[in-house]
């Protein structure tokens, strides 16, 4: 029986780009829809992150999203709910090619994340198989230790202050700044962010720490202009909005362009029967 074959990964394109200093651009998935994930993947993103922390996605739906992302041609990733051994190991077994790990505030937090993503003797990930193994050229265990993208989130001012130590941890490929939580940790409103603010200085401090360690820095962006600015500054792992944001923006733009015209005249008294 003939078949079209399946995609095989010799390396991880995202990890390759990050380690060679190139920028990557992806988006967040929060609609909990494999159909939306497949459609997004075909656009040309480097990666798509299923947001398991801040969406109601269930585990089986997440697996479906990974399959759809892979089918569409992007690298499937996830943001796990926490720096938690069970979540990290189960999500990798489900087929993620990299993880974004929240609230990494110290080098010890980073070492824990790496240990949960690596097999012994480099870590403590339990070997029970992964659905991704069928798509890997060679031994999955060796491949995973070399090529999974390990992205820790720096989203508090405490983490900013320890950014260089966090990013110096062996096995960490880069960091991802959560700008909103960072602002909250600094006691700032979102109106107190932007060029020239303490918030912007903190993000650039993380970028400088990443450069000093030879690691990739990234952040969430809310517009293409912001992505372009951050690439020019040297950021590499850049998320642009989400499937939900893109849907809402397009729907709002379309509805706003509708010309409803003048309201129809009210029927004259006694004419109500003519409407039926």
C-alpha positions as CSV (number, residue, x, y, z in Angstrom):
1,X,0.0,0.0,0.0
2,X,1.4,3.4,-1.0
3,X,1.3,6.4,1.3
4,X,2.6,9.9,1.4
5,X,5.0,9.2,4.3
6,X,5.3,11.2,7.4
7,X,7.4,14.2,8.4
8,X,10.7,13.3,10.2
9,X,12.8,15.6,12.4
10,X,16.5,15.3,12.4
11,X,16.8,18.4,14.6
12,X,14.4,20.9,16.0
13,X,14.3,24.0,13.7
14,X,13.4,26.3,16.6
15,X,16.3,25.2,18.8
16,X,18.7,25.4,15.9
17,X,17.7,29.0,15.2
18,X,17.9,30.1,18.8
19,X,21.3,28.5,19.3
20,X,22.7,30.1,16.1
21,X,21.5,33.6,17.1
22,X,18.5,33.8,14.6
23,X,15.1,35.2,15.5
24,X,12.0,33.0,15.6
25,X,8.4,34.3,15.5
26,X,5.4,32.3,16.7
27,X,2.0,32.9,18.4
28,X,0.0,31.7,21.3
29,X,-2.9,29.3,20.9
30,X,-5.7,29.8,23.5
31,X,-8.9,28.9,21.5
32,X,-8.6,25.2,22.5
33,X,-9.2,24.2,18.9
34,X,-7.1,21.7,16.8
35,X,-8.8,23.1,13.7
36,X,-7.6,26.6,14.6
37,X,-4.2,25.3,15.4
38,X,-3.9,23.6,12.0
39,X,-5.0,26.8,10.2
40,X,-2.6,28.9,12.2
41,X,0.3,26.5,11.5
42,X,-0.1,26.8,7.7
43,X,0.6,30.6,7.8
44,X,4.3,30.1,8.3
45,X,5.0,30.6,12.0
46,X,8.2,29.1,13.3
47,X,6.4,27.7,16.3
48,X,3.0,27.7,18.0
49,X,2.6,27.5,21.8
50,X,-0.5,25.9,23.2
51,X,-1.2,27.9,26.3
52,X,-2.0,25.4,29.0
53,X,-1.5,28.0,31.7
54,X,-4.1,30.6,30.8
55,X,-6.7,28.8,28.7
56,X,-9.3,26.1,29.4
57,X,-7.6,23.6,27.1
58,X,-7.9,19.9,28.2
59,X,-5.1,17.4,27.9
60,X,-6.5,15.4,25.0
61,X,-7.3,18.6,23.1
62,X,-3.8,19.8,23.7
63,X,-2.5,16.5,22.1
64,X,-4.8,17.2,19.1
65,X,-3.4,20.7,18.8
66,X,0.1,19.3,18.7
67,X,-0.8,17.0,15.9
68,X,-2.5,19.8,14.0
69,X,0.5,22.1,14.4
70,X,2.8,19.5,13.2
71,X,0.6,18.7,10.2
72,X,0.4,22.4,9.3
73,X,4.2,22.7,9.3
74,X,5.1,24.6,12.5
75,X,6.9,23.4,15.6
76,X,4.5,22.3,18.4
77,X,5.2,23.8,21.8
78,X,3.3,24.4,25.0
79,X,3.4,26.7,28.0
80,X,2.8,24.4,30.9
81,X,0.7,25.7,33.9
82,X,3.7,25.7,36.3
83,X,7.3,24.5,36.8
84,X,5.9,21.1,37.7
85,X,7.5,17.7,37.1
86,X,4.2,16.0,36.2
87,X,3.0,18.6,33.8
88,X,6.4,18.9,32.1
89,X,6.9,15.2,31.6
90,X,3.3,14.5,30.5
91,X,3.4,17.4,28.0
92,X,6.6,16.3,26.5
93,X,5.3,12.7,26.2
94,X,2.2,14.2,24.4
95,X,4.4,15.5,21.6
96,X,5.7,19.0,22.5
97,X,9.1,19.8,20.9
98,X,9.7,22.5,23.5
99,X,8.2,24.1,26.6
100,X,7.8,27.5,27.9
101,X,8.0,27.2,31.7
102,X,6.4,29.9,33.9
103,X,7.7,31.7,37.0
104,X,11.3,30.7,36.9
105,X,12.7,33.1,39.5
106,X,16.0,31.6,40.4
107,X,18.8,29.3,39.1
108,X,17.4,26.5,41.2
109,X,14.0,26.9,39.5
110,X,15.8,26.7,36.1
111,X,17.8,23.6,37.1
112,X,14.5,21.9,38.1
113,X,13.0,22.7,34.8
114,X,16.0,21.3,32.9
115,X,16.1,18.2,35.0
116,X,12.4,17.5,34.3
117,X,13.1,17.8,30.5
118,X,16.2,15.7,30.3
119,X,16.7,11.9,30.8
120,X,19.2,10.4,33.2
121,X,22.0,11.0,33.8
122,X,21.4,14.7,32.8
123,X,18.0,14.9,34.5
124,X,15.1,12.9,35.9
125,X,12.6,12.7,33.1
126,X,11.0,9.2,33.2
127,X,11.2,7.2,30.0
128,X,7.8,5.9,29.0
129,X,7.7,6.8,25.3
130,X,6.5,9.9,23.5
131,X,4.1,10.2,20.5
132,X,6.8,12.3,18.9
133,X,9.2,9.4,18.8
134,X,7.7,8.1,15.6
135,X,8.6,11.3,13.8
136,X,12.3,11.5,15.0
137,X,15.2,10.2,13.0
138,X,17.2,8.1,15.4
139,X,16.7,7.4,19.1
140,X,14.1,9.7,20.6
141,X,15.8,9.8,24.0
142,X,19.1,11.1,22.6
143,X,17.3,13.5,20.3
144,X,15.2,14.9,23.1
145,X,18.2,15.7,25.3
146,X,19.9,17.5,22.4
147,X,17.0,19.3,20.6
148,X,14.0,20.1,22.8
149,X,13.6,23.9,23.3
150,X,13.9,24.7,27.0
151,X,12.5,28.3,27.4
152,X,12.1,29.6,31.0
153,X,9.8,32.5,31.7
154,X,11.3,35.6,33.4
155,X,8.2,37.5,34.6
156,X,9.1,39.0,38.0
157,X,11.5,41.7,39.0
158,X,13.2,39.0,41.2
159,X,13.9,36.9,38.1
160,X,15.2,40.0,36.2
161,X,17.7,40.6,39.0
162,X,18.9,37.0,38.7
163,X,18.5,36.7,34.9
164,X,22.2,36.1,34.2
165,X,22.4,33.3,36.8
166,X,19.2,31.7,35.5
167,X,20.3,31.8,31.9
168,X,23.7,30.4,32.8
169,X,22.1,27.1,33.8
170,X,23.2,24.4,31.5
171,X,20.4,23.1,29.3
172,X,18.4,26.4,29.2
173,X,18.1,27.6,25.6
174,X,16.5,30.9,26.4
175,X,14.0,32.9,28.2
176,X,10.6,34.5,27.5
177,X,9.6,37.7,29.3
178,X,6.0,37.9,30.4
179,X,5.6,41.7,30.2
180,X,2.3,41.9,32.1
181,X,3.3,39.9,35.1
182,X,6.6,41.7,35.2
183,X,4.8,45.0,35.4
184,X,2.6,43.7,38.3
185,X,5.7,42.5,40.2
186,X,7.2,46.0,39.8
187,X,4.0,47.6,41.2
188,X,3.3,49.2,37.8
189,X,0.1,49.5,35.8
190,X,0.2,48.7,32.1
191,X,0.0,52.4,31.4
192,X,3.4,52.7,33.1
193,X,5.2,50.6,30.5
194,X,6.8,51.4,27.2
195,X,10.0,53.3,26.0
196,X,11.8,55.2,28.8
197,X,10.1,53.4,31.7
198,X,11.5,51.2,34.4
199,X,9.6,48.4,32.9
200,X,11.4,48.7,29.5
201,X,14.7,49.0,31.3
202,X,14.0,45.7,33.1
203,X,13.3,43.9,29.8
204,X,16.5,45.3,28.3
205,X,18.4,44.1,31.4
206,X,17.2,40.6,30.6
207,X,18.3,40.9,27.0
208,X,21.7,42.0,28.1
209,X,21.9,39.0,30.5
210,X,21.0,36.7,27.7
211,X,23.6,38.1,25.4
212,X,26.2,37.7,28.1
213,X,25.3,34.1,28.5
214,X,25.0,33.3,24.8
215,X,21.3,32.5,25.2
216,X,18.2,33.6,23.5
217,X,15.9,36.2,24.9
218,X,12.2,36.6,24.0
219,X,9.0,38.3,24.9
220,X,5.4,38.5,24.1
221,X,4.5,41.2,21.6
222,X,1.1,42.8,20.8
223,X,1.8,44.1,17.3
224,X,4.0,43.4,14.3
225,X,5.7,46.8,14.9
226,X,6.7,45.6,18.4
227,X,8.1,42.3,16.9
228,X,10.2,44.3,14.4
229,X,11.5,46.5,17.1
230,X,12.5,43.6,19.3
231,X,14.2,41.7,16.5
232,X,16.3,44.8,15.8
233,X,17.2,44.9,19.5
234,X,18.4,41.3,19.5
235,X,15.4,39.4,20.9
236,X,15.0,35.9,19.3
237,X,11.9,34.1,20.6
238,X,9.0,36.4,19.9
239,X,5.4,35.7,20.3
240,X,2.8,37.8,18.4
241,X,-0.6,37.9,20.0
242,X,-2.7,34.7,19.8
243,X,-5.3,32.9,17.7
244,X,-8.1,34.4,19.9
245,X,-6.7,37.9,19.4
246,X,-6.4,37.5,15.7
247,X,-10.0,36.2,15.4
248,X,-11.4,39.0,17.5
249,X,-9.4,41.7,15.6
250,X,-10.5,40.4,12.2
251,X,-14.1,40.1,13.3
252,X,-14.2,43.6,14.8
253,X,-12.6,45.0,11.7
254,X,-15.1,43.3,9.4
255,X,-18.1,44.3,11.5
256,X,-16.9,47.9,11.7
257,X,-16.7,48.0,7.9
258,X,-20.4,47.0,7.5
259,X,-22.6,49.9,6.4
260,X,-26.0,49.2,7.9
261,X,-27.5,52.3,6.2
262,X,-30.5,54.2,7.5
263,X,-32.9,52.4,9.8
264,X,-36.0,51.1,8.1
265,X,-39.1,53.2,8.6
266,X,-41.5,52.0,11.3
267,X,-44.8,50.6,9.9
268,X,-47.8,52.8,9.9
269,X,-50.5,52.2,12.5
270,X,-52.8,49.4,11.3
271,X,-50.1,48.0,8.9
272,X,-48.8,45.3,11.2
273,X,-50.6,42.6,9.4
274,X,-48.8,43.4,6.2
275,X,-45.5,42.1,7.8
276,X,-46.7,38.5,7.8
